Amino acid sequence: QVQLQESGGGLVQAGGSLRLSCAVSGRIFSGYAMGWFRQAPGKEREFVAAIKSRGGNTYYADSVKGRFTISRDNAKNTVYLQMNSLKPEDTSDYYCAAGARPFELGVRPNEYSDWGQGTQVTVSS
């Protein structure tokens, strides 16, 4: 059974930092890109960041570029999202996702086949 388990969400003041983690089990991890998406109430799920299978290539949404960093530890089957300089508009549920096709890096939800349950991030002003 494939499982993606996010952790690390919470409440933080604007300007603060959080580190999200996503542990993956039940599927091949190292050969596939990993992504982070977020979805606020009443809004569509939006791309945040993605990292290629070996971690060399990363891609970020313009809204988080320079503030968020995605990384992965293939030995631990875990992907991370370090979020710095958080803003109230970053408030959302954050989801990690595992790529559907090996070695490809995608920015659309339909390019990912497995998803976590989400972790809530709230940034107060």
C-alpha positions as CSV (number, residue, x, y, z in Angstrom):
1,Q,0.0,0.0,0.0
2,V,1.4,3.4,-1.0
3,Q,1.6,5.9,1.8
4,L,2.8,9.5,1.8
5,Q,2.7,11.0,5.2
6,E,3.2,14.8,5.7
7,S,4.3,16.3,9.0
8,G,5.6,19.7,10.2
9,G,2.6,21.9,9.6
10,G,1.3,24.3,12.2
11,L,0.7,27.9,13.2
12,V,3.5,30.5,12.8
13,Q,3.7,34.3,12.7
14,A,4.5,36.1,9.5
15,G,8.2,36.1,8.9
16,G,8.7,32.8,10.6
17,S,9.7,29.4,9.3
18,L,8.4,25.9,9.1
19,R,9.9,22.7,7.7
20,L,7.5,20.1,6.2
21,S,8.4,16.5,5.8
22,C,6.9,13.8,3.7
23,A,7.8,10.1,4.3
24,V,7.0,7.8,1.4
25,S,6.4,4.0,1.7
26,G,5.0,1.3,-0.6
27,R,6.5,2.5,-3.9
28,I,9.7,3.3,-5.6
29,F,11.0,6.7,-4.4
30,S,14.4,7.4,-5.8
31,G,13.4,7.2,-9.5
32,Y,10.6,9.7,-9.4
33,A,10.1,13.4,-9.0
34,M,8.5,14.6,-5.8
35,G,6.3,17.7,-5.5
36,W,4.6,19.9,-3.0
37,F,1.3,21.5,-3.7
38,R,-1.1,23.6,-1.6
39,Q,-4.8,24.2,-1.6
40,A,-6.6,26.9,0.4
41,P,-10.4,26.6,1.1
42,G,-12.4,27.4,-2.0
43,K,-9.3,27.5,-4.3
44,E,-7.8,25.2,-6.7
45,R,-4.7,23.1,-5.8
46,E,-1.6,25.0,-6.9
47,F,1.9,24.0,-7.5
48,V,4.6,25.0,-5.0
49,A,7.8,23.2,-5.7
50,A,9.2,20.0,-7.3
51,I,12.4,18.1,-7.3
52,K,13.8,15.6,-9.7
53,S,14.5,12.0,-8.8
54,R,18.2,12.5,-7.9
55,G,17.7,16.0,-6.4
56,G,19.8,17.9,-8.9
57,N,16.9,19.8,-10.5
58,T,14.3,21.8,-8.6
59,Y,11.5,24.1,-9.7
60,Y,9.4,26.6,-7.8
61,A,6.3,28.6,-8.2
62,D,7.1,32.3,-8.5
63,S,5.2,33.1,-5.3
64,V,7.6,31.0,-3.2
65,K,10.9,31.4,-5.1
66,G,13.7,32.6,-2.8
67,R,11.7,31.7,0.3
68,F,11.0,28.0,0.0
69,T,13.5,25.2,-0.6
70,I,12.6,21.6,-1.6
71,S,15.0,18.8,-0.9
72,R,15.0,15.0,-0.7
73,D,16.8,12.2,1.1
74,N,16.5,9.1,-1.1
75,A,18.0,6.9,1.6
76,K,15.2,7.9,3.9
77,N,12.4,8.0,1.2
78,T,11.6,11.5,2.5
79,V,11.1,14.9,0.8
80,Y,11.2,18.2,2.6
81,L,10.0,21.7,2.2
82,Q,11.8,24.4,4.1
83,M,9.6,27.5,4.2
84,N,11.1,30.8,5.3
85,S,9.8,34.3,5.5
86,L,6.3,33.0,5.6
87,K,3.4,35.3,4.7
88,P,-0.3,35.2,5.6
89,E,-1.0,34.3,1.9
90,D,1.0,31.1,2.4
91,T,-1.8,29.8,4.7
92,S,-3.1,26.6,3.1
93,D,-3.2,22.8,3.3
94,Y,0.1,21.5,1.9
95,Y,0.3,18.2,0.1
96,C,3.2,16.1,-1.1
97,A,3.0,14.1,-4.2
98,A,5.0,11.4,-6.0
99,G,5.5,11.5,-9.7
100,A,3.6,9.3,-12.1
101,R,6.4,8.8,-14.6
102,P,10.0,8.1,-13.8
103,F,12.6,10.8,-14.2
104,E,10.1,13.5,-15.2
105,L,9.6,16.7,-13.2
106,G,6.0,18.0,-13.4
107,V,4.2,21.1,-12.2
108,R,0.6,19.9,-12.8
109,P,-1.4,17.8,-10.3
110,N,-2.2,15.2,-13.0
111,E,1.5,14.5,-13.4
112,Y,1.6,13.0,-9.9
113,S,0.0,9.6,-9.1
114,D,0.2,9.4,-5.3
115,W,-0.7,12.0,-2.7
116,G,-0.5,12.5,1.0
117,Q,-3.4,13.6,3.2
118,G,-2.1,17.1,3.7
119,T,-0.8,19.2,6.6
120,Q,-2.2,22.5,7.5
121,V,0.0,25.6,7.6
122,T,-1.4,28.8,9.1
123,V,0.5,32.1,9.0
124,S,-0.8,34.8,11.2
125,S,-0.2,38.5,10.5
